[in-house]
Amino acid sequence: VTLDWVAELSIQILNVCKQSGDSTLMGPTLHWAHRFVITQSEKGNWPRELNLKTGQVLDERPTVHPARFLNALGEFLNSFEFESAVRRAFPDGIG
């Protein structure tokens, strides 16, 4: 699965939760957020594509789109839990 797609889908789910006031859809997004934190490289990026079952990297090209999702989730939850991952991806702040 491409991590950009997962991040974008998670952002869309957050938007639905905001609009509806129903946070029951948050389960998968929270799972992905924690997986993103675990799989982030020391450089602050992620591989573009992973095999979900094995964790094997299928496309090593770097992406930082998951940090945009982590930032949006942190704002939604009013939490700083993902701030260090976002800062690692965007040391100068998300523009």
WOTAVEN-V727788 format. One record per backbone hydrogen bond with DSSP energy under -1.0 kcal/mol. NH is the residue of the N-H (numbers start at 0). CO is the residue of the C=O. If there is no record, write none. Layout:
nh=NH co=CO
nh=NH co=CO
This chain:
nh=2 co=47
nh=5 co=1
nh=6 co=2
nh=7 co=3
nh=8 co=4
nh=9 co=5
nh=10 co=6
nh=11 co=7
nh=12 co=8
nh=13 co=9
nh=14 co=10
nh=15 co=11
nh=16 co=12
nh=17 co=13
nh=18 co=14
nh=19 co=15
nh=20 co=16
nh=25 co=22
nh=29 co=25
nh=30 co=26
nh=31 co=27
nh=32 co=28
nh=33 co=29
nh=34 co=30
nh=35 co=31
nh=36 co=32
nh=37 co=33
nh=38 co=34
nh=40 co=44
nh=43 co=40
nh=45 co=62
nh=47 co=60
nh=48 co=58
nh=49 co=0
nh=50 co=55
nh=54 co=50
nh=57 co=48
nh=58 co=48
nh=62 co=45
nh=66 co=63
nh=67 co=64
nh=68 co=64
nh=69 co=65
nh=70 co=66
nh=71 co=67
nh=72 co=68
nh=73 co=69
nh=74 co=70
nh=75 co=71
nh=76 co=72
nh=78 co=73
nh=82 co=79
nh=85 co=81
nh=86 co=82
nh=87 co=83
nh=88 co=84
nh=89 co=85
nh=92 co=89
